[in-house]
Amino acid sequence: MLSFWMALAANIVGMTVLVYVVYFHRHFRRDLALAYIALSMGIFAVTLLLSGSGAGMGLGLGLFGILSIIRLRSDTLTQEEVAYYFVSLAIGLVNGLHPDPAWFAPAVTGGLVLVMFLADHPRFAPRTARQTVTLDAAYPQHEDLTAALEQLLQARVLRTVVLELDLVRELTVVDVRFRTPAGPGRDAPLAADRQEETYRLAGHHRIPQETWS
């Protein structure tokens, strides 16, 4: 009985810290904050019932997997939000099982919250970002593409993945990962790291080599 009450308290406290202290203050989506809390508490309740009945845990986990797939396909989530989604599911599942000893579930919950706090910390690679960029010119050569992107983004291009190259319509769509140079007002995480934006650049351009921080 002690393990149940400790698991329940760990689920409530852990999800409160994860959602309202860590997630919301970094990503600002109220709808997903509610979804994470509901998901974890729902998983906790269902797992608790399944663990105390004759139903197999395999059946319960299969249902959770189906629900997860449906939820993830119902809305557009960033990779960070998907990570929070699965951690919320794991917290609810671990606490719903409330294995002995009684401290085990709270320890796992605290560890998961700590991992997300550190892994998603704003100071981790704050100047590194990702965008999907549409250029209204065809760039079959990697050097020309990199030069055009660095001129457009005013940043050092780290990696490019060409998604579409249309020589007829003079169009290039590229997934670009880049790092902005250090300087005043450059230390905050870019909005581009949270979403994909489309830009257009006319003509071929070259820029001289520069030394980036």
C-alpha positions in Angstrom: 0.0 0.0 0.0 2.9 2.4 0.8 4.3 1.9 -2.7 0.9 2.9 -4.2 0.7 6.1 -2.3 4.3 7.0 -3.0 3.8 6.2 -6.7 0.6 8.4 -6.9 2.4 11.3 -5.2 5.4 10.8 -7.5 3.2 10.8 -10.6 1.4 14.0 -9.5 4.5 15.9 -8.4 6.7 14.7 -11.2 4.2 15.6 -13.9 3.6 19.0 -12.3 7.3 19.8 -12.4 7.8 18.3 -15.9 4.8 20.1 -17.5 4.5 23.4 -15.7 8.1 24.1 -14.6 10.1 22.6 -17.5 7.9 22.2 -20.6 5.5 25.2 -20.5 8.1 27.8 -19.6 10.2 26.7 -22.6 7.6 25.8 -25.3 4.4 27.7 -24.3 1.7 25.4 -25.5 -1.2 25.2 -23.0 -3.1 22.6 -25.0 -0.2 20.1 -24.8 0.4 20.9 -21.1 -3.2 19.6 -20.5 -2.6 16.7 -22.8 0.5 15.6 -21.0 -1.2 15.7 -17.6 -4.2 13.8 -18.9 -2.1 11.2 -20.6 0.1 10.5 -17.6 -2.8 10.3 -15.1 -4.9 8.2 -17.5 -2.0 5.8 -18.1 -1.5 5.6 -14.3 -5.1 4.7 -13.7 -5.5 2.1 -16.5 -2.1 0.5 -15.6 -3.2 0.3 -12.0 -6.4 -1.5 -12.9 -4.7 -3.9 -15.3 -2.0 -4.8 -12.8 -4.6 -5.8 -10.3 -6.9 -7.8 -12.6 -6.6 -10.9 -14.8 -6.0 -8.9 -18.0 -2.6 -9.3 -19.4 -0.2 -6.4 -19.3 0.7 -7.2 -22.9 -2.9 -6.3 -23.9 -2.7 -3.0 -22.0 0.6 -2.0 -23.4 -0.7 -2.8 -26.9 -3.7 -0.5 -26.3 -1.3 2.3 -25.1 0.7 1.9 -28.3 -2.4 2.2 -30.5 -3.5 5.3 -28.6 -0.1 6.8 -28.9 0.0 6.3 -32.7 -3.5 7.9 -33.0 -2.5 10.9 -30.8 0.7 11.5 -32.7 -1.0 11.4 -36.0 -3.8 13.8 -34.9 -1.7 16.9 -34.7 1.7 18.3 -35.8 4.2 18.0 -33.0 7.8 19.1 -32.9 10.4 16.5 -32.0 10.8 18.1 -28.6 7.0 17.8 -27.9 7.1 14.1 -29.0 9.9 13.5 -26.4 7.8 15.1 -23.7 4.8 13.0 -24.8 6.7 9.7 -24.4 8.3 10.7 -21.1 4.8 11.5 -19.8 3.6 8.1 -20.9 6.6 6.4 -19.2 6.0 8.3 -16.0 2.4 7.2 -15.9 3.2 3.6 -16.7 6.0 3.2 -14.1 4.0 4.8 -11.3 0.9 2.8 -12.3 2.9 -0.5 -11.9 4.3 0.9 -8.5 6.9 -1.9 -8.2 8.6 -2.7 -4.9 10.6 -1.2 -3.2 8.4 1.8 -2.6 11.1 4.3 -3.5 11.7 2.8 -7.0 8.9 4.5 -8.9 9.5 7.9 -7.4 13.2 7.6 -8.2 12.5 6.7 -11.8 10.1 9.6 -12.1 12.6 12.0 -10.7 15.3 10.7 -13.0 13.1 11.1 -16.1 12.2 14.7 -15.1 15.9 15.5 -14.5 16.9 14.1 -17.9 14.3 16.2 -19.7 15.3 19.3 -17.7 19.0 18.9 -18.8 18.4 17.6 -22.3 16.0 20.4 -23.2 17.9 23.2 -21.4 18.0 26.5 -23.4 21.8 26.7 -22.8 22.4 23.6 -24.8 23.5 24.7 -28.3 21.5 28.0 -28.1 22.8 29.3 -31.4 22.2 26.1 -33.4 18.9 26.0 -35.4 17.2 24.2 -38.2 15.0 25.4 -41.1 13.4 24.2 -44.2 14.3 26.8 -46.8 12.8 27.3 -50.3 15.1 29.1 -52.8 13.7 30.3 -56.2 16.9 29.2 -57.9 18.4 25.8 -58.7 21.6 25.0 -56.9 23.0 21.7 -58.1 26.4 22.5 -56.7 26.9 22.1 -52.9 29.3 25.1 -52.7 26.8 27.5 -54.4 24.0 26.2 -52.2 26.0 26.7 -49.0 27.1 30.2 -50.1 23.5 31.3 -50.8 22.2 29.9 -47.6 24.9 31.6 -45.5 24.2 34.9 -47.2 20.4 34.5 -46.6 20.6 33.3 -43.0 23.7 35.3 -42.0 24.9 32.1 -40.2 27.4 29.3 -40.7 25.8 26.3 -42.5 26.6 23.1 -40.7 24.7 20.6 -42.9 22.3 20.7 -45.8 19.8 18.0 -47.0 18.3 18.8 -50.4 14.6 17.8 -50.4 13.8 19.0 -53.9 15.9 20.2 -56.8 13.8 21.4 -59.8 15.9 22.6 -62.7 12.8 23.4 -64.9 11.1 25.6 -62.4 14.4 26.9 -60.9 13.5 25.7 -57.4 15.5 24.3 -54.5 14.0 23.1 -51.2 16.6 22.3 -48.6 16.7 21.3 -44.9 19.5 23.3 -43.4 21.1 23.1 -40.0 23.1 26.2 -39.1 24.8 28.1 -36.3 24.5 31.9 -35.9 27.6 33.9 -35.0 28.1 35.0 -31.4 27.2 38.6 -30.7 24.7 40.9 -29.0 21.2 39.5 -29.1 22.4 36.2 -30.5 22.4 34.1 -27.4 18.7 33.4 -27.1 17.4 30.3 -28.9 16.0 31.1 -32.3 12.4 30.7 -33.2 13.6 28.7 -36.2 14.5 25.9 -33.8 10.9 25.5 -33.0 9.3 25.7 -36.4 9.9 25.4 -40.1 9.8 28.7 -42.1 10.0 29.3 -45.9 12.2 31.9 -47.4 12.9 32.8 -51.0 16.1 34.0 -52.5 16.4 35.2 -56.1 19.5 34.4 -58.3 22.9 32.9 -57.7 25.1 34.6 -55.2 28.6 34.0 -53.8 30.0 35.5 -50.6 33.6 35.6 -49.5 34.8 33.1 -46.9 34.4 34.4 -43.4 35.6 33.2 -40.0 32.6 32.2 -37.9 32.7 32.0 -34.1 
